[in-house]
Amino acid sequence: MSLASATWAVAWNEFTQRVKGKCSFCFVSDPSMVLKAFFPTCCAAADSGLLVGRWVPEQSSAVVLAVVHFPFIPIQVKEFLAQVQQTSQVGVAVLGTWCHRRQEPEDNLGHFLEGLGAIFSHEPWLQLCREKGSTFWSCKATRWQGSTSPKAPSEDQVMIIFYDQRKVLLSQLHPPAVLPNQQAGDATDGAMGLAAVFHTVARCEVLFRSDRFDEGPVRLSHWQSDGVEASILVELAKWASGPICLLLASLLSLVSAASTCRVFRLWPLPFIWSKLSTCEQLRYRLEQLTLIFSPQKAENPSQRMRKANMCVSVLLDVALGLMLLSWIHGKGRIEQLADALVPVADCVAEGLQHLLHWLMGAPAGLKMNRALDQVLGRFFLYHIHLWISYIHLMSPFIERIVWHVGLSACLGLTVSLSILSDIIALLTFHIYCFYVYGARLYCLKICGLSSLWRLFRGKKWNVLRQRVDSCSYDLDQLFIGTLLFTMLVFLLPTTALYYLVFTLLRLLVIAVQGLIHLLVDLINSLPLYALGLRLCRPYRLAAGVKFRVLEHKAGRPLRLLMQINPLSYGRVVHTYRLPRYGCHPTHTWGSLCRKLFFGELIYPWRQREDKQD
């Protein structure tokens, strides 16, 4: 059989009338004349009985949920359905009768099933029948109200749509956007129609908790009628999760209260905490654990999915951290890392010294201002000397620092990556200082040249009104302005070269830190649980449905099989991506280039921001 994909509105607002070739449709213009009966595939082999489900008048649809088998007492069936309706808040009722002729047709059974319509009155009254050992199905939908003859009821056209009850129950529907070739109203009606089917099956889960082994007044056939799905381990986990979550939530609340102590609010501790990536990641991890171990139940599927994604993200993060921990503490790697750290810092400092000596000469054949070149070069060389002395002073403690950093991997790989980012920021602090010195000096000269250029044009900057106004200058002011402008123009190439070199070094460090922060945000925000569901059980995340034609013959009802279309992986990530903290760009490429050209500082440290969804 070939598949025919139907859009949401077409699936509900149109009905197939003829078939061209193997599976091409022509739709009628009046869908209200067609009654759509959604029938679970698990009940196709059930014994004869009553059809229990929900009638959706807006869509002219009957959603069959179960089959009530003989023998039964009508009053007990009504009481049972009233209890289900009260629990699920769904209008569950007897929609009609189901006849499965396993033996030769019996007139008594047929008359008895027809007589049940007087006891369980419902408009319309469905009568589904299946012949033994054949694919022949008959279906009638009779209405007594609105018929032309009071003794002859009217009949509607019926389309039987089979659906997998278990998959529909466990799936979560995600309505799509309006298609370009569809009206918004049609797409909304189609989405509401399918949502009514999924909503009915999901809310009536209490109806599926009984199986054929239960001793009760009503016997049902549904997807769990052969045995309710359960697991001893799952039940024990549910029973023990309450006290454990309550205990862990109490411990986390104590940690959160301790972190907000007044001692930690003394200056400059808040300033330092806001600049360190490690503190930001620990704060975010505390919020994650607080949400995971919260004793409050999730109110809707979105909250349950978010908690599951967060739990899987934390477990994967901790697992990767433990793998890193076992690798660092194995085969003397801590000593190797500690012994390699000081030579690497010396190598970086030596490279900077060679770079400064190159700048103090004639870099790339450029003619520099020798006096300013020597002053800047010696100033930066002195900073490098101080930095090398500081590194060698800390060398006896480096092994202990590396050991503690490796031990922090038990909190997760993201914590270790955040510590690595902070270590890179500390080890390259001298490069940051060089960048700040060069940027401030370059910005000062750019601002002076722009002010003096306005002087030559007879203009000035009005600070109060924030605009450029005309102004008259005397001869002395113009003479002094000309001297200053000439000095700044001839000193600008030397300053600009130092600024350019240290800006490139600073951007290289920022790029490395940005890659680390990007990896941390990827681990924190990636919806791993939702992606696992999409990979292993794609029907759990439904984007829509498609229909396969089972039978289309003259004189027989059209029979379709409804199948679930899963969400695409890109939409799963877009829909269930977790809120994240991170170093997100706040400037466009144009504004960034403008800041670099005018010498404005680009702060490398991580700025605290709100959560971004």
PyMOL commands that set and color helices and strands:
alter all, ss='L'
color gray80, all
select helices_A, chain A and resi 8-13+31-33+41-43+57-59+74-88+107-119+165-170+184-208+232-259+262-265+269-275+277-292+301-328+333-359+363-365+370-411+413-427+429-456+475-525+528-536+538-540+569-576+589-598
alter helices_A, ss='H'
color red, helices_A
select strands_A, chain A and resi 3-4+16-19+25-27+34-40+49-56+61-69+92-100+125-130+137-143+154-163+172-173+220-221+459-462+467-470+541-551+558-566
alter strands_A, ss='S'
color yellow, strands_A
deselect
rebuild
show_as cartoon
